[in-house]
Amino acid sequence: MKLRNKKLSLVEQILGYLFLALLVVYVVFFAFGKMIFGANNAFYRSLNLFSGAGDPIIAVRILSYTFFIFGISYVLRLLLKLLLPALKKTRGLLTIIISVIKYAALLVWLFFVLSSFGVDTTVILAGIGIVSLIVGLAIQPLLSDIIAGLFIIFEDVFNVGDIIVADGFRGTVKEIGMRHTQIEDAGGNIKVINNSDIRSMVNLTNQLSVVAIDMSIEYGESLERVEAVIAKNMDRVKAAVPGIVEGPFYKGVSALADSSVNLKFIAKCEESERYQVERDLNREFKLIFDENNINIPFPQVVVNKPVSFEQATSKEKKVAKDFVEEQKESGKGVEEVNHQK
């Protein structure tokens, strides 16, 4: 498949260069044809679209229409494509304009060719208006996609290059077309979504993303000693992780887990760097903990000898029973209040 695509790309490049070469010849003939062929030459009169003298040679006039219309279309699309890398906010709009120019050039060329054969194009235009009304009702989904695409561009919902989550799919916007949007994930998979189907999405590029990690220490570690080590090395972590834009910040103890005390750290970065920043933060804090003999707990199996427990005396049993009954009675109001909440 890749070899086939390369061959097609090579053929397209050759055809493109051939068209450019013929276009240059056409421009030279169009601009200097009067001096080369003479003003009354049939070939020049047919080539010159603005000449109304005499009947033109139809084949030459059609070729002139072809190079004139598609030449202008090609130049306009080429200029817009050159602008695409330098733009971000209007890149999707330019992509749509490029597509419109291409199809509009084909439509204009078709009308001029028909007029060369003496066809009354005004009648065709009137007929197209009626047909368009009928067809428009049948292609409402297509029109919905186009209109939704325009709203995406003009309302600046997202642009080419943004990282978004749409329809449960996270990826980078590669293209915003007239009908659909293409999103590429980290694995190179491309999802094509109709513009009208993008009803809810999350743009992860508009603001900095938050990276949050938890580092665990043993219960036996001195929390204050660990926090002092962290305070001493925060600048080192910042320097070691260039993807961090803001932070890192120590947010304190996030949980007293079954076998560990979990410490929370956060930082802000670009969405495209989020996963790498998370990995780098884990690495740096692990190195810091190792250098300062701060143990990170891991699952262990502890085997203990059976322990003999003392039994309650009759007096203790009576005290316990009276205490439980007393607590039940005094705690009834609290239970009722919580139940009402």
N, C-alpha and C positions, 0 to 999 in steps of 0.2 A: 504493500500500500504506500509506504514512504517513497519507494523507487518510482512508483507511478505518479505520485504527487510532484516529485522532483522533475520528471519528464514533462508533466503538464506545465509546471512553472517555467521550465526552459523554453517550451513552445510559446507560452504567453510573452516571455521576454523578447523572443525573436520577432513575434508579430508586432509587439509594441515598438521595437526599434525600426522595423520595416514601415510601420505607419508613420513614425516620426520623420523618416527619410522622405517618404512621399509627401508628407505635409510640408516639409521645407521646400520641396520642388514646387508644390502648388502655390505656396506663398510667393516664391520668386516669380512664377508665371503670372500670378494675380497682380503683383505689384508692378512688374516690368514688362508684362505681356504686350502692352501697347507699343513699346519701343522694339520689342523682339519680333512680334508678328505683324504689327500694324493695327490701326484702329478699326479697320473694316474687315479684318480677318475673321472668318466664320468661327474658327476654333477659339480665338480670343473673346469674341462676342458671346460665345456659349459659356466660356469659362468665367467671364465677368458677370456676376449675378446682378449687378446694378445697370447693366446695359439693356436697353429696351429696343435697340435697333435690329430689325430683321428677326427671322425665326431662328432660334438656337438649335444646335445639334443636341438632341435629347440626351444621348448617352453622356456627352461631355458636361451638359448642365447638371445631370444627376450626380456625376463624379464631383463637380464643383460643390453642389449642395452637401455631399457626403463629407468632403474634407473641410468645408467651411463650418458646418454645424458641429460635427464631431471633433474638429480641431479646437474650436472654442470650448466645447465641453471638456475635452482632454486637458487643456491648459488650466481651466478653472479648477477642475478636480485635482490636478497636480499641485497647484498653488495651495489649495486647502489642505491637502495631505502633508505638504511641507510645514504647514502651521500646526498640525496635530501634536507633534512632540513637545512644542513650546507651550501648549495650552492644557488646561485641566478642566476648569469649570465649564467650558463651552465645547469640549471635545466631542461629547455625544451629539450635540446639535450640529456640529460640522459634519459628523458622520452621516447624519440624516440628510443634510443639504447635499452632500456628495452623491448620495443615492438618488435624490430628487433630480439633480442635474443630469445624471446619466439617463434616467427614464424620460425626462422631459426632452432631451436632445433627440432620442429615438422617435418620440411622438412628433416633434416639429419636422424632423427629416422626412417622416412618412407623409405628412401633409404636403410638403414641398414637392416630393416626388410625384404624388398624385396630381398636383396642380400642373406639373410638367407634361403630363399626358392629357391635359385639358379637362380633368375631373373637377366639378364644382364642389370645392371643399366646404363652402358655407352650408350646403345641404347636409353634408356629412357631419358637420359640427352640430347642426340642429338635431340630427338623428342621434348623435352621440349623447346629447343632453337628455333626450328621452330615455335612451337605453341606460345611461348612467343612473337615472332615477330608479329604474327597475332593478338594475344590478346592485345599486347601493343598498336596497332592502335585503338582498340576498347575501351580501357580504358584510353584514353588520359586525360580525366578530373581527374581520380584518380591519374595518374602520375603528373599532374599539381599541385594537392593538396600536394602531397608528396614533390615535388621539392620546392614549395613555402614555405612549412614548414621548409625545410632545410635552405632556404635563410633567413627566419625569425630568425632562431637560429644562423647561422654563421655570419650574418650581425648585430646581436644584436639589432634588431628592437624593440623587447620587450621580457620580460621574465615572467615566472610564478611569480605572486605576484605584478606585475606592474598594475597600474590603467590606462586604456586606453579608448579612445572613438573610436569605430569602427562601421561603418554602422549605425551611429546615436545612438549607444548603449554605455552607460558609465558603466564600471564595472571593477572588478579585474580579471586578467587572472588566471584561476584555472588550466588549462591544455593546453599544446601545443602538440597535437598528430600528428601522421603521416598524417592524412587526415584533421583534423579540430582543431579549437581552441575554448575552452570553456571560456566564460566570465560571471561572476556573479555580478549582481548589488546589491545595498544596501538592496533591498527587498528580496534577496535570489533567484531571478529569474536568470536562467542560459540560455544564448544565445549561440548556437553552430553555428560557422561560418566556412565554408570551407576555408582552408588556401589560396587557389587561389582567393577567393572573397575579401580578405583583400587588397584592392588596395590603400586605403587612410585611415589613422588613426592618432590619436594624442596620444602620450605617455605623460601622465601627471605626471609621476613619475621621469623622468630624472632630472628635476630641481624643485626648490621650487615653490609652487603655490602662487599666489597673492590673498589676501583677501581684498576687498574694501567695505567699508560701508559709508553711508551718515547719519550724525546726523543733525537734523534741529533745529534752534532756531528762536525765534520771531524777527521781525524787530526792535522791541523796545529794545531788549537786546543790551548791549554794547559789540561790537565784541571784543574789546581789553580786556575787563574784562573776557570774555569767554575764549579767547586764553590764558590769564594768568592762569586761572583755569586748562586748559588743560595741559599747560606746567608743572604745579605743580604736576599733577597726572599721567603723562605718565609712570613713573617707577612703579607706583602702578598697572596700567593696564598690563604692561609686567609681573609682578609677579603673577597677578591673572589669567592670561591665559597661562598656561604652554605649550600649543601647538604652541605658536609663536616662530619661529626660528630667524627671523629678524624683528625689529620694536617693537611696532607700530610707524607709522610716521604720522604726521599731514601735509596734503598736501594743506590746505588753503580752500578758499570758492569755492565750485564746481558749485554753481548755486544761482542766486537770483530768487527764485520761486515765485509763486503767493502770498503765505502767509507765506513764511519762507525763512531764509538764510540757505543754506545747506553747511555743513562742511564735507570735505572728509578726511577719515582715511584709511591707508592701512597697511598691515602686510604680512610677508612671512611665510609659514608653509609647512609641508608635505601635499601632495594632500589628503591623507586619513584623515587628520585633518581639512580640509578646512571648511566644513560646521559647525563643532563644534566651531572652532575659530571665525567664523562670528557671531554665536549666542552669544558666550561669550563676544566678543567686544561690541555688542549692549547692553548687560546687564550691563557691567562695566561702559560704558559712560552714560547710563541712571541713574545708581546709583550716579555717580559723579555729573551729572546735577541736580538731585533732592537734593543732599546734599548742593549744592551751589546756590539754588533758580534760576536755569537757566530753563526758560520755553521752553518746546517743543510744538510748535503750533499744534492745531487740528482744524478740520472744525467747524466754528461757523457761525450762521446766525445773521446778524446785520440789525435791522429795523430802518430806518431813516425817518424823516418827510420830505415831499416834500419841495424843495427849489425853490424860485423864482429867476430866472436868468435875468440879465439886457439885454435889446435889444440893438443892434448896432445902432448908429446914422448914418445919411446920410453921414457925413464926414468919419466916420470909414468904412462904406461900400465901399466908393470910394478908400480909402487908401488900404483896403484889396484887392480889385480887381486889383489895379495897382501893388501891391506887388506880387500877384500870377502870373500875366502876366510876370512881370519882372523875377521872379524866373524860370518860364517855359523856357523863352528865354535863360537865363544864364546857365541853367542846361542841355541844349540839348547835348552839347559836352560830358558831363559826362555820360549821358545815352547811347550815341553811343559807348563810350569806354567800358563800362560794358557789352553792348550787344556783342561786338566783343570778349571779353574774354569768 
